[in-house]
Amino acid sequence: MKGLTVIFLLMIVLNAFGCSDGSETTKNYQNTKIVEEKKTAEDSVVVFDKLQSLFASLNFDTKAEDVENYATANNLNYTKQKYNGDITKYRVAFTPSIAEQRYGTNGDNVEITFNHNGTFLYADYYLISTSRTAVLYNYGTYWDFNEKTPYNYYSGYYYEPLENKNDGIIILYQNGYSKRTNFYLASDANNALLNVIRPKD
């Protein structure tokens, strides 16, 4: 009888501390986990500004008029400049001075380049606060890229950090020469932009 009394008292003590079967501990852990996951999800949400949204909307089928229409509809400034008679480059920015191509001031901007037939070649978004660049490359000569045909092996999204680490992708050229670049492969436009807006390295 005395032994049963001790067991009964022990059960009362365990219940008082919430350790009877671990259910409350498990419940609290699960609630904490849900809150942490929700916080992580909220932290990962990024609202793109108008320039970032422009870059995210670009694709290999984008035409010059698409750029002009977007800039006009969103009250953005842009300039259009021909280079060597072969390519046409647009620079879109929040202010006229940054949109200027030859003597413009430094700042956030998107540059989109087309060939003489109006085919999309490449585009980049530059963010001055991180000094990083997001790139959508189709073909043509763009820094280390020099592909002659569209939709090639290197066509896709990239980002370029401020630091010139040169440990990014390796480009193999037709003459057999290869070069390790400062461009890093991105899965899509959002991923490229996130590596520019919120760099982790």
N, C-alpha and C positions, 0 to 999 in steps of 0.2 A: 504493500500500500504506500509505504514511504517512497519507494522507487517510482511509482506512478505519479506521485505528487511532484517529484523533482522534474520528471519529464514534462508534466503539464506546465510547470513554471517556466521551464526552458523554452517551450513553444510560445508562451506569452511574450517572453523577452525577444525572441527572434521576430515575431510579428510586429512588435513595437518598433524595431529597427528596419522594418521593410525587407527582411531577408528570408522570409518563410519559404518562397519557391523561386525567387529571382525574377518574378514577373514584372514588378515595378521597376527594377533595375533595367530589365530589357526594354520596357516601355520608354523609360527616360532616355536610354541610349538611342532608340529608334527615333524618338522625337528630335533629339539633338542632331542626329544624322540627317533627318529631313530638312531641318533649318539650315544646316551647313551646306547641303546640296542646293537648296534654294538660293542661298547667298552666293554660292559659286556660279550658279546659272545667271543670277542677276549681274554679277561682276563681269561675266563674259559677254553681256549684251553691249553692243556698240552701235550707236546711232550715227550713220554716215552723214556728213555734210553734203552740200550740193556738188562739190568737186569730186568727192569720194564716190558719190552715187553715180556721177557721170562715168568715172572709170569703171565702176562695177557693171554699168550697162553696156559697155563696149564689147564687140565681138568681131570675128573675121568678116562678117557681112555688113558692118557699120559703114555708112556712106558719109560724105562731107556734109550733106544737108541734114543728116541726123544730128551731127555735132552742132551745127548752126541753130537748128530748131531747139535743141535742148538748152543751149546757152541763152537764147532769146527768151524762152519760156521761164527760165529760172533767174533772169536778170543778172546773168554772168557776162563778163567782158571777154572778148576773144579777138585775136588777130589771125590773119591768114597770110602766109608767106610762101612763095615759090623758091626752091633752091635748085640750082643747076638745070632748071627747066624740066626736071624729071619728077621731082617730088613736091608735094604741097603739105606744109605743116601748119596745124592749128595750135595755138596756145590759148587755153581758157583759164581765167583767174577771177578772183573776187574784185580786183581793182584794175583800172586801165594800165597803170604803170607796170604791174606785174605781168599783164597779158602781152606787153610789148616784147618782141622776140630779139631784136638786135641790141636795144639799149634799155631793156626793161630792168626793173628792180627785182631783187630776189624775194621769193615768197611761194606760198602754196600754189600749185598749178597743175594742169593736165595738158600734156602735149600729145597730139594725135597726128600721125603721118600717113599720107596716101601716095600711091604712085601716079604716073601721068594718066592712067586709065581710071583713077578713082578707087583703086583697090586698097583695102586696109593693109598697111605694112606693120606698124607697131604703135604702141602708145605707152606713156608712162605718167605716173602720178607722183609728184614730189611734195613731201611734207617738211616744211622748214624746221618745225620744232624738234624733229628727230633726225633730220638730214638723211632720211631714208626714201627709197624709191620703189614703187610697185610697177611692174612691167607686164604688158601683154604683147608678146612677140608673135608675128606671123612669119614674115620673111623680110629680106633686105639687109642693108648694112646698119647695124645698131650696136655701137661699141664693139664687143667681142663677137657678136653674132654677124654672120655674113652668108646666109642661105639664099639661094637663087630662086627657089620655088616655094609657093605657099603650102601650108599644111604639111610641113616637114617634121623631122624627128624633134627639132627644138621648138616647134610652135607651141606656145602655152604661156602660163603665168609664172612670173618670177618676182623676187624682191631683192633689193640690194641694200645692205647696211652701210652705215657711215664709215666704219672701219674697213680699210682695205686689207682684208685677211687673205684673199685669194685662196680660199679653201672651199669654194662653191663648186658648181658643176664643171665638168671638163667638156670642152667643145673640140670635136675632131673635124678638121678642115679637109677639103677635097685633095689638097696637096700632101696629105699625110701628117701634117703638122697638128699638134694638139696643144691646148692651153687650158689650165685651170683658172677659172674666172672668180669674180666676186659676186656672181649671181646665184641665188638659191631658188630651187624649184618650189613652187606653190601649187596646191591642189586646185584652187579656183580663185576668182577675183576676191572673194571675202577673205580667204586665207592670206593672199598677198597683201591686202590692205591691213589686216590685223597685225601682220609682221612689221608693218610700217608705223601704224598708230600706237600699238602696244608691244614694242620689241621685248623679247624675252632673253636675248643674248647680249 
